[in-house]
Amino acid sequence: MIRHVPNLLSAFRIASVPVLLGLAWQGSLVPFLVLFAAGLASDALDGAIARRFRVETDFGARLDQWGDFALWVSFPVGALWLWPDIVRREAAYVVLALVCLLLPTAIAYVKYREVPGYHTWTAKLDSVAMAIAVPALLLFDVAWPFRLAALFLVVCAIDELGITLQLRRCHHDVPSLFHARALRRREAHPDAPAS
């Protein structure tokens, strides 16, 4: 049974998107925030459970990536309905964040015909930063953490684009561009000893 839990958590994130949007459209602030926080928690748990119980799969990595993507792309829409003045004021940073999330994914999809789940160190760091910055912005109108996290997404995007350019085929769980380069060397010379 435990082997299905990570995939169920990822599926939960995908299924929560229409509910999140419905709650935002209705102006239900607290339920929206609670469900979004549950989505973030499911993201933290699915990978940890998969690694702990050694039930990692390519399908699970792809589902996790789609879950993350759906949750984070739907959030600005809900935020626009719930906090229109703040979102409009921070529009340049919101657009920058969305471009940095969407562009590397779109380019990887064009190249591989699938969405990789790189789970880079930079993306993990920015997820933590955004988990702090977004509530600070929307609940307390403190903008600088969100602006810094949005700017750091440029680094995340460059890292992911570099990985996509380095690798000939789709891989999951590639922590950085340096790991991608090592992986490419191993694929080019499979008989060479590991360094």
Biotite code that builds the C-alpha atoms (Angstrom):
import biotite.structure as struc

atoms = struc.array([
    struc.Atom([0.000, 0.000, 0.000], chain_id="A", res_id=1, res_name="MET", atom_name="CA", element="C"),
    struc.Atom([2.808, 2.451, 0.879], chain_id="A", res_id=2, res_name="ILE", atom_name="CA", element="C"),
    struc.Atom([4.131, 2.284, -2.682], chain_id="A", res_id=3, res_name="ARG", atom_name="CA", element="C"),
    struc.Atom([1.028, 4.143, -3.917], chain_id="A", res_id=4, res_name="HIS", atom_name="CA", element="C"),
    struc.Atom([1.169, 6.965, -1.363], chain_id="A", res_id=5, res_name="VAL", atom_name="CA", element="C"),
    struc.Atom([3.685, 9.210, -3.212], chain_id="A", res_id=6, res_name="PRO", atom_name="CA", element="C"),
    struc.Atom([1.647, 9.028, -6.423], chain_id="A", res_id=7, res_name="ASN", atom_name="CA", element="C"),
    struc.Atom([-1.576, 9.686, -4.537], chain_id="A", res_id=8, res_name="LEU", atom_name="CA", element="C"),
    struc.Atom([-0.014, 12.781, -2.974], chain_id="A", res_id=9, res_name="LEU", atom_name="CA", element="C"),
    struc.Atom([1.056, 14.041, -6.407], chain_id="A", res_id=10, res_name="SER", atom_name="CA", element="C"),
    struc.Atom([-2.401, 13.292, -7.821], chain_id="A", res_id=11, res_name="ALA", atom_name="CA", element="C"),
    struc.Atom([-3.902, 15.201, -4.883], chain_id="A", res_id=12, res_name="PHE", atom_name="CA", element="C"),
    struc.Atom([-2.039, 18.327, -5.997], chain_id="A", res_id=13, res_name="ARG", atom_name="CA", element="C"),
    struc.Atom([-3.377, 18.007, -9.525], chain_id="A", res_id=14, res_name="ILE", atom_name="CA", element="C"),
    struc.Atom([-6.926, 17.348, -8.300], chain_id="A", res_id=15, res_name="ALA", atom_name="CA", element="C"),
    struc.Atom([-6.761, 20.326, -5.916], chain_id="A", res_id=16, res_name="SER", atom_name="CA", element="C"),
    struc.Atom([-6.260, 22.828, -8.735], chain_id="A", res_id=17, res_name="VAL", atom_name="CA", element="C"),
    struc.Atom([-9.921, 23.191, -9.814], chain_id="A", res_id=18, res_name="PRO", atom_name="CA", element="C"),
    struc.Atom([-10.957, 23.320, -6.157], chain_id="A", res_id=19, res_name="VAL", atom_name="CA", element="C"),
    struc.Atom([-8.365, 26.035, -5.458], chain_id="A", res_id=20, res_name="LEU", atom_name="CA", element="C"),
    struc.Atom([-9.593, 28.049, -8.413], chain_id="A", res_id=21, res_name="LEU", atom_name="CA", element="C"),
    struc.Atom([-13.217, 27.608, -7.349], chain_id="A", res_id=22, res_name="GLY", atom_name="CA", element="C"),
    struc.Atom([-12.409, 28.728, -3.805], chain_id="A", res_id=23, res_name="LEU", atom_name="CA", element="C"),
    struc.Atom([-10.542, 31.772, -5.086], chain_id="A", res_id=24, res_name="ALA", atom_name="CA", element="C"),
    struc.Atom([-13.364, 32.669, -7.471], chain_id="A", res_id=25, res_name="TRP", atom_name="CA", element="C"),
    struc.Atom([-15.811, 32.477, -4.535], chain_id="A", res_id=26, res_name="GLN", atom_name="CA", element="C"),
    struc.Atom([-13.523, 34.651, -2.386], chain_id="A", res_id=27, res_name="GLY", atom_name="CA", element="C"),
    struc.Atom([-12.989, 31.868, 0.169], chain_id="A", res_id=28, res_name="SER", atom_name="CA", element="C"),
    struc.Atom([-9.617, 33.022, 1.456], chain_id="A", res_id=29, res_name="LEU", atom_name="CA", element="C"),
    struc.Atom([-9.029, 30.702, 4.421], chain_id="A", res_id=30, res_name="VAL", atom_name="CA", element="C"),
    struc.Atom([-10.053, 27.464, 2.643], chain_id="A", res_id=31, res_name="PRO", atom_name="CA", element="C"),
    struc.Atom([-7.922, 28.520, -0.341], chain_id="A", res_id=32, res_name="PHE", atom_name="CA", element="C"),
    struc.Atom([-4.864, 29.018, 1.866], chain_id="A", res_id=33, res_name="LEU", atom_name="CA", element="C"),
    struc.Atom([-5.447, 25.781, 3.780], chain_id="A", res_id=34, res_name="VAL", atom_name="CA", element="C"),
    struc.Atom([-5.768, 23.745, 0.579], chain_id="A", res_id=35, res_name="LEU", atom_name="CA", element="C"),
    struc.Atom([-2.719, 25.409, -0.963], chain_id="A", res_id=36, res_name="PHE", atom_name="CA", element="C"),
    struc.Atom([-0.708, 24.693, 2.200], chain_id="A", res_id=37, res_name="ALA", atom_name="CA", element="C"),
    struc.Atom([-1.861, 21.061, 2.027], chain_id="A", res_id=38, res_name="ALA", atom_name="CA", element="C"),
    struc.Atom([-0.641, 20.978, -1.582], chain_id="A", res_id=39, res_name="GLY", atom_name="CA", element="C"),
    struc.Atom([2.760, 22.286, -0.509], chain_id="A", res_id=40, res_name="LEU", atom_name="CA", element="C"),
    struc.Atom([2.907, 19.722, 2.294], chain_id="A", res_id=41, res_name="ALA", atom_name="CA", element="C"),
    struc.Atom([2.052, 16.920, -0.141], chain_id="A", res_id=42, res_name="SER", atom_name="CA", element="C"),
    struc.Atom([4.936, 18.078, -2.332], chain_id="A", res_id=43, res_name="ASP", atom_name="CA", element="C"),
    struc.Atom([7.341, 17.838, 0.587], chain_id="A", res_id=44, res_name="ALA", atom_name="CA", element="C"),
    struc.Atom([6.041, 14.405, 1.581], chain_id="A", res_id=45, res_name="LEU", atom_name="CA", element="C"),
    struc.Atom([5.735, 12.539, -1.716], chain_id="A", res_id=46, res_name="ASP", atom_name="CA", element="C"),
    struc.Atom([9.434, 12.523, -2.570], chain_id="A", res_id=47, res_name="GLY", atom_name="CA", element="C"),
    struc.Atom([10.486, 11.846, 1.018], chain_id="A", res_id=48, res_name="ALA", atom_name="CA", element="C"),
    struc.Atom([8.167, 8.843, 1.249], chain_id="A", res_id=49, res_name="ILE", atom_name="CA", element="C"),
    struc.Atom([9.247, 7.520, -2.148], chain_id="A", res_id=50, res_name="ALA", atom_name="CA", element="C"),
    struc.Atom([12.919, 7.716, -1.175], chain_id="A", res_id=51, res_name="ARG", atom_name="CA", element="C"),
    struc.Atom([12.401, 6.369, 2.349], chain_id="A", res_id=52, res_name="ARG", atom_name="CA", element="C"),
    struc.Atom([10.507, 3.291, 1.197], chain_id="A", res_id=53, res_name="PHE", atom_name="CA", element="C"),
    struc.Atom([12.407, 2.967, -2.093], chain_id="A", res_id=54, res_name="ARG", atom_name="CA", element="C"),
    struc.Atom([9.324, 3.180, -4.264], chain_id="A", res_id=55, res_name="VAL", atom_name="CA", element="C"),
    struc.Atom([10.680, 5.789, -6.691], chain_id="A", res_id=56, res_name="GLU", atom_name="CA", element="C"),
    struc.Atom([9.541, 5.359, -10.291], chain_id="A", res_id=57, res_name="THR", atom_name="CA", element="C"),
    struc.Atom([9.789, 7.359, -13.505], chain_id="A", res_id=58, res_name="ASP", atom_name="CA", element="C"),
    struc.Atom([5.996, 7.600, -13.535], chain_id="A", res_id=59, res_name="PHE", atom_name="CA", element="C"),
    struc.Atom([6.057, 8.938, -9.978], chain_id="A", res_id=60, res_name="GLY", atom_name="CA", element="C"),
    struc.Atom([8.706, 11.526, -10.869], chain_id="A", res_id=61, res_name="ALA", atom_name="CA", element="C"),
    struc.Atom([6.640, 12.692, -13.844], chain_id="A", res_id=62, res_name="ARG", atom_name="CA", element="C"),
    struc.Atom([3.435, 12.815, -11.792], chain_id="A", res_id=63, res_name="LEU", atom_name="CA", element="C"),
    struc.Atom([5.243, 14.788, -9.085], chain_id="A", res_id=64, res_name="ASP", atom_name="CA", element="C"),
    struc.Atom([6.476, 17.270, -11.672], chain_id="A", res_id=65, res_name="GLN", atom_name="CA", element="C"),
    struc.Atom([2.983, 17.709, -13.111], chain_id="A", res_id=66, res_name="TRP", atom_name="CA", element="C"),
    struc.Atom([1.573, 18.140, -9.607], chain_id="A", res_id=67, res_name="GLY", atom_name="CA", element="C"),
    struc.Atom([4.119, 20.837, -8.779], chain_id="A", res_id=68, res_name="ASP", atom_name="CA", element="C"),
    struc.Atom([3.566, 22.536, -12.106], chain_id="A", res_id=69, res_name="PHE", atom_name="CA", element="C"),
    struc.Atom([-0.233, 22.542, -11.773], chain_id="A", res_id=70, res_name="ALA", atom_name="CA", element="C"),
    struc.Atom([-0.176, 23.836, -8.206], chain_id="A", res_id=71, res_name="LEU", atom_name="CA", element="C"),
    struc.Atom([2.271, 26.681, -8.833], chain_id="A", res_id=72, res_name="TRP", atom_name="CA", element="C"),
    struc.Atom([0.798, 27.794, -12.155], chain_id="A", res_id=73, res_name="VAL", atom_name="CA", element="C"),
    struc.Atom([-2.757, 27.896, -10.777], chain_id="A", res_id=74, res_name="SER", atom_name="CA", element="C"),
    struc.Atom([-1.758, 29.892, -7.713], chain_id="A", res_id=75, res_name="PHE", atom_name="CA", element="C"),
    struc.Atom([-1.289, 33.278, -9.467], chain_id="A", res_id=76, res_name="PRO", atom_name="CA", element="C"),
    struc.Atom([-4.775, 33.009, -10.966], chain_id="A", res_id=77, res_name="VAL", atom_name="CA", element="C"),
    struc.Atom([-6.308, 32.385, -7.561], chain_id="A", res_id=78, res_name="GLY", atom_name="CA", element="C"),
    struc.Atom([-4.169, 35.122, -6.027], chain_id="A", res_id=79, res_name="ALA", atom_name="CA", element="C"),
    struc.Atom([-5.328, 37.573, -8.679], chain_id="A", res_id=80, res_name="LEU", atom_name="CA", element="C"),
    struc.Atom([-8.943, 36.948, -7.678], chain_id="A", res_id=81, res_name="TRP", atom_name="CA", element="C"),
    struc.Atom([-8.244, 37.124, -3.942], chain_id="A", res_id=82, res_name="LEU", atom_name="CA", element="C"),
    struc.Atom([-5.607, 39.891, -3.810], chain_id="A", res_id=83, res_name="TRP", atom_name="CA", element="C"),
    struc.Atom([-6.032, 41.824, -7.084], chain_id="A", res_id=84, res_name="PRO", atom_name="CA", element="C"),
    struc.Atom([-4.302, 45.029, -5.947], chain_id="A", res_id=85, res_name="ASP", atom_name="CA", element="C"),
    struc.Atom([-1.182, 43.265, -4.673], chain_id="A", res_id=86, res_name="ILE", atom_name="CA", element="C"),
    struc.Atom([-0.908, 40.998, -7.710], chain_id="A", res_id=87, res_name="VAL", atom_name="CA", element="C"),
    struc.Atom([-1.291, 43.932, -10.095], chain_id="A", res_id=88, res_name="ARG", atom_name="CA", element="C"),
    struc.Atom([1.335, 45.934, -8.208], chain_id="A", res_id=89, res_name="ARG", atom_name="CA", element="C"),
    struc.Atom([3.756, 42.961, -8.302], chain_id="A", res_id=90, res_name="GLU", atom_name="CA", element="C"),
    struc.Atom([2.808, 41.987, -11.878], chain_id="A", res_id=91, res_name="ALA", atom_name="CA", element="C"),
    struc.Atom([6.351, 42.258, -13.247], chain_id="A", res_id=92, res_name="ALA", atom_name="CA", element="C"),
    struc.Atom([7.642, 39.790, -10.645], chain_id="A", res_id=93, res_name="TYR", atom_name="CA", element="C"),
    struc.Atom([4.652, 37.485, -11.075], chain_id="A", res_id=94, res_name="VAL", atom_name="CA", element="C"),
    struc.Atom([5.198, 37.394, -14.842], chain_id="A", res_id=95, res_name="VAL", atom_name="CA", element="C"),
    struc.Atom([8.927, 36.830, -14.354], chain_id="A", res_id=96, res_name="LEU", atom_name="CA", element="C"),
    struc.Atom([8.207, 33.914, -12.010], chain_id="A", res_id=97, res_name="ALA", atom_name="CA", element="C"),
    struc.Atom([5.708, 32.368, -14.432], chain_id="A", res_id=98, res_name="LEU", atom_name="CA", element="C"),
    struc.Atom([8.071, 32.697, -17.394], chain_id="A", res_id=99, res_name="VAL", atom_name="CA", element="C"),
    struc.Atom([10.868, 31.096, -15.368], chain_id="A", res_id=100, res_name="CYS", atom_name="CA", element="C"),
    struc.Atom([8.557, 28.203, -14.468], chain_id="A", res_id=101, res_name="LEU", atom_name="CA", element="C"),
    struc.Atom([7.007, 27.717, -17.897], chain_id="A", res_id=102, res_name="LEU", atom_name="CA", element="C"),
    struc.Atom([9.849, 28.366, -20.351], chain_id="A", res_id=103, res_name="LEU", atom_name="CA", element="C"),
    struc.Atom([12.283, 25.624, -19.194], chain_id="A", res_id=104, res_name="PRO", atom_name="CA", element="C"),
    struc.Atom([9.416, 23.147, -18.982], chain_id="A", res_id=105, res_name="THR", atom_name="CA", element="C"),
    struc.Atom([8.182, 24.036, -22.476], chain_id="A", res_id=106, res_name="ALA", atom_name="CA", element="C"),
    struc.Atom([11.666, 23.754, -23.986], chain_id="A", res_id=107, res_name="ILE", atom_name="CA", element="C"),
    struc.Atom([12.264, 20.404, -22.276], chain_id="A", res_id=108, res_name="ALA", atom_name="CA", element="C"),
    struc.Atom([8.901, 19.168, -23.549], chain_id="A", res_id=109, res_name="TYR", atom_name="CA", element="C"),
    struc.Atom([9.742, 20.207, -27.118], chain_id="A", res_id=110, res_name="VAL", atom_name="CA", element="C"),
    struc.Atom([13.073, 18.394, -26.896], chain_id="A", res_id=111, res_name="LYS", atom_name="CA", element="C"),
    struc.Atom([12.002, 15.224, -25.056], chain_id="A", res_id=112, res_name="TYR", atom_name="CA", element="C"),
    struc.Atom([8.236, 15.042, -25.652], chain_id="A", res_id=113, res_name="ARG", atom_name="CA", element="C"),
    struc.Atom([7.846, 14.684, -21.896], chain_id="A", res_id=114, res_name="GLU", atom_name="CA", element="C"),
    struc.Atom([8.224, 16.867, -18.837], chain_id="A", res_id=115, res_name="VAL", atom_name="CA", element="C"),
    struc.Atom([11.326, 16.057, -16.819], chain_id="A", res_id=116, res_name="PRO", atom_name="CA", element="C"),
    struc.Atom([11.296, 16.184, -13.043], chain_id="A", res_id=117, res_name="GLY", atom_name="CA", element="C"),
    struc.Atom([14.789, 17.536, -12.484], chain_id="A", res_id=118, res_name="TYR", atom_name="CA", element="C"),
    struc.Atom([14.162, 18.525, -8.848], chain_id="A", res_id=119, res_name="HIS", atom_name="CA", element="C"),
    struc.Atom([17.233, 20.736, -8.906], chain_id="A", res_id=120, res_name="THR", atom_name="CA", element="C"),
    struc.Atom([18.806, 22.083, -5.756], chain_id="A", res_id=121, res_name="TRP", atom_name="CA", element="C"),
    struc.Atom([18.070, 25.620, -6.931], chain_id="A", res_id=122, res_name="THR", atom_name="CA", element="C"),
    struc.Atom([14.391, 24.808, -7.467], chain_id="A", res_id=123, res_name="ALA", atom_name="CA", element="C"),
    struc.Atom([14.140, 23.210, -4.024], chain_id="A", res_id=124, res_name="LYS", atom_name="CA", element="C"),
    struc.Atom([15.737, 26.284, -2.460], chain_id="A", res_id=125, res_name="LEU", atom_name="CA", element="C"),
    struc.Atom([13.360, 28.581, -4.323], chain_id="A", res_id=126, res_name="ASP", atom_name="CA", element="C"),
    struc.Atom([10.357, 26.474, -3.293], chain_id="A", res_id=127, res_name="SER", atom_name="CA", element="C"),
    struc.Atom([11.270, 27.081, 0.338], chain_id="A", res_id=128, res_name="VAL", atom_name="CA", element="C"),
    struc.Atom([11.819, 30.776, -0.387], chain_id="A", res_id=129, res_name="ALA", atom_name="CA", element="C"),
    struc.Atom([8.456, 31.049, -2.155], chain_id="A", res_id=130, res_name="MET", atom_name="CA", element="C"),
    struc.Atom([6.695, 29.187, 0.672], chain_id="A", res_id=131, res_name="ALA", atom_name="CA", element="C"),
    struc.Atom([7.879, 31.992, 2.964], chain_id="A", res_id=132, res_name="ILE", atom_name="CA", element="C"),
    struc.Atom([7.676, 34.876, 0.497], chain_id="A", res_id=133, res_name="ALA", atom_name="CA", element="C"),
    struc.Atom([4.177, 34.339, -0.897], chain_id="A", res_id=134, res_name="VAL", atom_name="CA", element="C"),
    struc.Atom([2.407, 34.416, 2.498], chain_id="A", res_id=135, res_name="PRO", atom_name="CA", element="C"),
    struc.Atom([4.545, 37.415, 3.512], chain_id="A", res_id=136, res_name="ALA", atom_name="CA", element="C"),
    struc.Atom([3.392, 39.223, 0.379], chain_id="A", res_id=137, res_name="LEU", atom_name="CA", element="C"),
    struc.Atom([-0.263, 38.269, 0.333], chain_id="A", res_id=138, res_name="LEU", atom_name="CA", element="C"),
    struc.Atom([-1.044, 38.238, 4.051], chain_id="A", res_id=139, res_name="LEU", atom_name="CA", element="C"),
    struc.Atom([1.251, 41.009, 5.324], chain_id="A", res_id=140, res_name="PHE", atom_name="CA", element="C"),
    struc.Atom([1.986, 42.993, 2.126], chain_id="A", res_id=141, res_name="ASP", atom_name="CA", element="C"),
    struc.Atom([5.753, 42.573, 2.556], chain_id="A", res_id=142, res_name="VAL", atom_name="CA", element="C"),
    struc.Atom([7.014, 42.457, -1.018], chain_id="A", res_id=143, res_name="ALA", atom_name="CA", element="C"),
    struc.Atom([10.819, 42.163, -0.890], chain_id="A", res_id=144, res_name="TRP", atom_name="CA", element="C"),
    struc.Atom([11.003, 38.404, -0.090], chain_id="A", res_id=145, res_name="PRO", atom_name="CA", element="C"),
    struc.Atom([8.735, 37.631, -3.049], chain_id="A", res_id=146, res_name="PHE", atom_name="CA", element="C"),
    struc.Atom([10.750, 39.862, -5.344], chain_id="A", res_id=147, res_name="ARG", atom_name="CA", element="C"),
    struc.Atom([13.995, 38.157, -4.324], chain_id="A", res_id=148, res_name="LEU", atom_name="CA", element="C"),
    struc.Atom([12.448, 34.690, -4.754], chain_id="A", res_id=149, res_name="ALA", atom_name="CA", element="C"),
    struc.Atom([11.112, 35.677, -8.193], chain_id="A", res_id=150, res_name="ALA", atom_name="CA", element="C"),
    struc.Atom([14.542, 36.942, -9.212], chain_id="A", res_id=151, res_name="LEU", atom_name="CA", element="C"),
    struc.Atom([16.160, 33.744, -7.940], chain_id="A", res_id=152, res_name="PHE", atom_name="CA", element="C"),
    struc.Atom([13.808, 31.823, -10.255], chain_id="A", res_id=153, res_name="LEU", atom_name="CA", element="C"),
    struc.Atom([15.957, 33.192, -13.094], chain_id="A", res_id=154, res_name="VAL", atom_name="CA", element="C"),
    struc.Atom([18.851, 31.152, -11.668], chain_id="A", res_id=155, res_name="VAL", atom_name="CA", element="C"),
    struc.Atom([16.566, 28.109, -11.429], chain_id="A", res_id=156, res_name="CYS", atom_name="CA", element="C"),
    struc.Atom([15.482, 28.550, -15.049], chain_id="A", res_id=157, res_name="ALA", atom_name="CA", element="C"),
    struc.Atom([19.071, 28.882, -16.272], chain_id="A", res_id=158, res_name="ILE", atom_name="CA", element="C"),
    struc.Atom([19.995, 25.729, -14.335], chain_id="A", res_id=159, res_name="ASP", atom_name="CA", element="C"),
    struc.Atom([17.096, 23.752, -15.857], chain_id="A", res_id=160, res_name="GLU", atom_name="CA", element="C"),
    struc.Atom([17.716, 25.076, -19.365], chain_id="A", res_id=161, res_name="LEU", atom_name="CA", element="C"),
    struc.Atom([21.372, 24.110, -19.054], chain_id="A", res_id=162, res_name="GLY", atom_name="CA", element="C"),
    struc.Atom([20.406, 20.606, -17.960], chain_id="A", res_id=163, res_name="ILE", atom_name="CA", element="C"),
    struc.Atom([18.047, 20.266, -20.922], chain_id="A", res_id=164, res_name="THR", atom_name="CA", element="C"),
    struc.Atom([20.750, 21.438, -23.315], chain_id="A", res_id=165, res_name="LEU", atom_name="CA", element="C"),
    struc.Atom([23.276, 18.974, -21.847], chain_id="A", res_id=166, res_name="GLN", atom_name="CA", element="C"),
    struc.Atom([21.178, 15.810, -21.789], chain_id="A", res_id=167, res_name="LEU", atom_name="CA", element="C"),
    struc.Atom([20.231, 13.911, -24.927], chain_id="A", res_id=168, res_name="ARG", atom_name="CA", element="C"),
    struc.Atom([17.302, 12.112, -23.304], chain_id="A", res_id=169, res_name="ARG", atom_name="CA", element="C"),
    struc.Atom([14.915, 12.942, -20.500], chain_id="A", res_id=170, res_name="CYS", atom_name="CA", element="C"),
    struc.Atom([16.114, 12.248, -16.976], chain_id="A", res_id=171, res_name="HIS", atom_name="CA", element="C"),
    struc.Atom([14.555, 12.845, -13.588], chain_id="A", res_id=172, res_name="HIS", atom_name="CA", element="C"),
    struc.Atom([16.189, 13.928, -10.345], chain_id="A", res_id=173, res_name="ASP", atom_name="CA", element="C"),
    struc.Atom([19.167, 15.786, -11.815], chain_id="A", res_id=174, res_name="VAL", atom_name="CA", element="C"),
    struc.Atom([20.237, 18.107, -8.956], chain_id="A", res_id=175, res_name="PRO", atom_name="CA", element="C"),
    struc.Atom([22.311, 20.582, -10.989], chain_id="A", res_id=176, res_name="SER", atom_name="CA", element="C"),
    struc.Atom([23.949, 21.388, -14.300], chain_id="A", res_id=177, res_name="LEU", atom_name="CA", element="C"),
    struc.Atom([27.165, 19.840, -12.966], chain_id="A", res_id=178, res_name="PHE", atom_name="CA", element="C"),
    struc.Atom([25.328, 16.553, -12.383], chain_id="A", res_id=179, res_name="HIS", atom_name="CA", element="C"),
    struc.Atom([23.907, 16.745, -15.908], chain_id="A", res_id=180, res_name="ALA", atom_name="CA", element="C"),
    struc.Atom([27.384, 17.157, -17.369], chain_id="A", res_id=181, res_name="ARG", atom_name="CA", element="C"),
    struc.Atom([28.648, 14.140, -15.410], chain_id="A", res_id=182, res_name="ALA", atom_name="CA", element="C"),
    struc.Atom([25.616, 12.131, -16.527], chain_id="A", res_id=183, res_name="LEU", atom_name="CA", element="C"),
    struc.Atom([26.251, 13.072, -20.141], chain_id="A", res_id=184, res_name="ARG", atom_name="CA", element="C"),
    struc.Atom([29.901, 11.976, -19.861], chain_id="A", res_id=185, res_name="ARG", atom_name="CA", element="C"),
    struc.Atom([28.842, 8.635, -18.351], chain_id="A", res_id=186, res_name="ARG", atom_name="CA", element="C"),
    struc.Atom([26.329, 8.099, -21.169], chain_id="A", res_id=187, res_name="GLU", atom_name="CA", element="C"),
    struc.Atom([28.962, 8.963, -23.795], chain_id="A", res_id=188, res_name="ALA", atom_name="CA", element="C"),
    struc.Atom([31.529, 6.600, -22.205], chain_id="A", res_id=189, res_name="HIS", atom_name="CA", element="C"),
    struc.Atom([29.588, 3.891, -20.353], chain_id="A", res_id=190, res_name="PRO", atom_name="CA", element="C"),
    struc.Atom([32.676, 1.696, -19.884], chain_id="A", res_id=191, res_name="ASP", atom_name="CA", element="C"),
    struc.Atom([34.785, 4.423, -18.267], chain_id="A", res_id=192, res_name="ALA", atom_name="CA", element="C"),
    struc.Atom([35.345, 4.104, -14.509], chain_id="A", res_id=193, res_name="PRO", atom_name="CA", element="C"),
    struc.Atom([33.271, 6.443, -12.358], chain_id="A", res_id=194, res_name="ALA", atom_name="CA", element="C"),
    struc.Atom([35.232, 9.424, -11.090], chain_id="A", res_id=195, res_name="SER", atom_name="CA", element="C"),
])
